[in-house]
Amino acid sequence: MRYLHGIVLGSLCLLLLSACKKEDDTTFFRISQGTFYCECFGECLTLVTAAEGTFEVSTYQTCSPSSTIQLDCGIFLPAAEFQSLARLVNWDAFRSLEETIGCPDCADGGGQWVEISRGGEVHRVTYEYGSPPTELAELVSELSQRVVEVLNSGC
């Protein structure tokens, strides 16, 4: 009888623990993209940040985010639109990419990067401007299109 109480109590504990809801780490908290040309003066660095509720675009006078801001604007990004961006990312494929691909900004050809924060993890991939890895091509295209829309909105 004593063992039966232990088995029942252990089973009850396992049942309660299995009912606990774990944090969903599949939610993308932030997707960022940047382009840079470090041998220039004007609009040499562009930073784009997408998160649920916001889409921001900033350009800088030199290759450093501490330089003078040339343009800084943002728009509201509904949750459904952010989730559609997030669905363009295969997290496992993205996370397996090298942090640097090719020779970004060599011979002043420019560089580009994508950074994703997800479930407490952050991964950034930097590559030659205009040559995203296949795993990122659709996301980069969609982000670039949204940047054009923001800039054309006259913000």
C-alpha positions as CSV (number, residue, x, y, z in Angstrom):
1,M,0.0,0.0,0.0
2,R,2.9,2.3,0.8
3,Y,4.3,1.8,-2.6
4,L,1.0,2.5,-4.2
5,H,0.8,5.9,-2.6
6,G,4.3,6.7,-3.8
7,I,3.4,5.6,-7.4
8,V,0.2,7.7,-7.3
9,L,2.0,10.7,-5.9
10,G,4.9,10.4,-8.4
11,S,2.4,10.1,-11.3
12,L,0.5,13.1,-10.1
13,C,3.7,15.2,-9.9
14,L,4.7,14.1,-13.5
15,L,1.2,15.0,-14.7
16,L,1.4,18.4,-13.1
17,L,4.9,19.1,-14.5
18,S,3.9,18.1,-18.0
19,A,1.0,20.6,-17.8
20,C,3.4,23.5,-17.2
21,K,3.6,25.8,-20.2
22,K,7.2,26.3,-21.4
23,E,8.2,29.6,-22.9
24,D,7.7,29.6,-26.7
25,D,11.2,30.1,-28.1
26,T,9.9,30.1,-31.7
27,T,8.8,33.7,-31.4
28,F,11.1,36.1,-33.2
29,F,11.7,39.2,-31.0
30,R,13.7,41.3,-33.5
31,I,15.0,41.1,-37.1
32,S,17.6,43.6,-38.2
33,Q,19.4,44.3,-41.4
34,G,22.2,46.7,-42.3
35,T,24.1,47.8,-45.3
36,F,27.4,49.6,-45.2
37,Y,30.1,51.2,-47.3
38,C,33.0,52.2,-45.2
39,E,34.9,54.1,-47.9
40,C,32.3,56.8,-48.4
41,F,30.7,60.0,-47.0
42,G,27.0,60.6,-47.2
43,E,24.6,57.8,-46.5
44,C,27.2,55.1,-45.8
45,L,25.3,53.0,-43.2
46,T,21.7,52.0,-43.2
47,L,20.1,50.2,-40.3
48,V,16.7,48.5,-40.4
49,T,14.9,47.0,-37.4
50,A,11.7,45.1,-37.5
51,A,9.9,44.0,-34.4
52,E,6.2,43.4,-33.5
53,G,4.8,46.9,-33.6
54,T,7.6,48.8,-35.3
55,F,9.7,49.0,-38.5
56,E,12.5,51.5,-38.3
57,V,15.0,52.8,-40.9
58,S,18.0,54.9,-40.1
59,T,20.9,56.1,-42.3
60,Y,24.2,57.5,-41.1
61,Q,26.7,59.9,-42.6
62,T,29.6,57.5,-42.2
63,C,30.1,53.8,-41.6
64,S,29.6,54.2,-37.8
65,P,26.2,54.3,-36.0
66,S,27.8,57.0,-33.8
67,S,28.1,59.4,-36.8
68,T,25.5,61.9,-37.8
69,I,22.1,60.6,-38.6
70,Q,20.9,61.5,-42.1
71,L,17.5,59.9,-41.8
72,D,15.6,58.3,-39.0
73,C,12.0,57.2,-39.5
74,G,9.7,54.4,-38.5
75,I,6.2,53.1,-39.1
76,F,3.9,50.8,-37.2
77,L,4.3,47.1,-38.1
78,P,1.2,45.0,-37.2
79,A,1.9,41.7,-35.4
80,A,0.6,39.7,-38.4
81,E,3.0,41.5,-40.8
82,F,5.9,40.9,-38.5
83,Q,5.0,37.2,-38.2
84,S,4.9,36.9,-42.0
85,L,8.5,38.3,-42.0
86,A,9.5,35.9,-39.3
87,R,8.1,32.9,-41.3
88,L,10.6,33.7,-44.1
89,V,13.4,32.6,-41.8
90,N,14.4,28.9,-41.2
91,W,16.0,29.5,-37.8
92,D,18.1,26.3,-37.9
93,A,19.4,27.0,-41.4
94,F,20.1,30.7,-40.5
95,R,21.9,29.8,-37.2
96,S,24.1,27.3,-39.1
97,L,25.4,30.0,-41.4
98,E,28.9,31.3,-40.8
99,E,29.0,34.8,-39.2
100,T,31.0,36.2,-42.2
101,I,30.5,35.0,-45.8
102,G,32.7,36.2,-48.6
103,C,34.5,39.5,-48.2
104,P,32.0,42.1,-47.1
105,D,33.0,45.7,-48.2
106,C,36.3,44.6,-49.8
107,A,37.4,47.0,-52.5
108,D,34.5,49.2,-51.3
109,G,32.0,46.8,-52.7
110,G,29.8,47.2,-49.6
111,G,28.6,44.8,-47.0
112,Q,25.3,43.7,-45.7
113,W,24.2,41.8,-42.6
114,V,21.1,40.2,-41.1
115,E,20.7,39.8,-37.3
116,I,17.9,37.9,-35.6
117,S,17.1,37.8,-31.9
118,R,15.0,34.8,-31.0
119,G,14.3,33.2,-27.7
120,G,17.2,34.8,-26.0
121,E,19.6,33.9,-28.8
122,V,21.2,36.4,-31.2
123,H,22.9,35.4,-34.5
124,R,24.3,37.8,-37.2
125,V,25.4,36.9,-40.7
126,T,27.5,39.5,-42.7
127,Y,28.0,39.1,-46.4
128,E,28.9,41.0,-49.6
129,Y,26.4,43.7,-50.5
130,G,23.7,42.3,-52.8
131,S,24.8,38.7,-52.4
132,P,22.7,37.2,-49.5
133,P,23.0,33.5,-48.9
134,T,20.2,31.5,-50.3
135,E,18.7,31.0,-46.8
136,L,18.3,34.8,-46.4
137,A,17.4,35.9,-50.0
138,E,13.6,36.0,-49.5
139,L,13.9,37.8,-46.2
140,V,16.4,40.3,-47.5
141,S,14.2,41.0,-50.5
142,E,11.1,41.6,-48.4
143,L,13.0,43.9,-45.9
144,S,14.5,45.9,-48.8
145,Q,11.0,46.3,-50.4
146,R,9.7,47.6,-47.0
147,V,12.5,50.0,-46.7
148,V,11.6,51.5,-50.1
149,E,8.0,51.8,-49.0
150,V,9.0,53.6,-45.8
151,L,11.3,56.0,-47.6
152,N,8.6,56.7,-50.3
153,S,6.0,57.4,-47.6
154,G,7.9,60.6,-46.9
155,C,8.6,60.0,-43.2
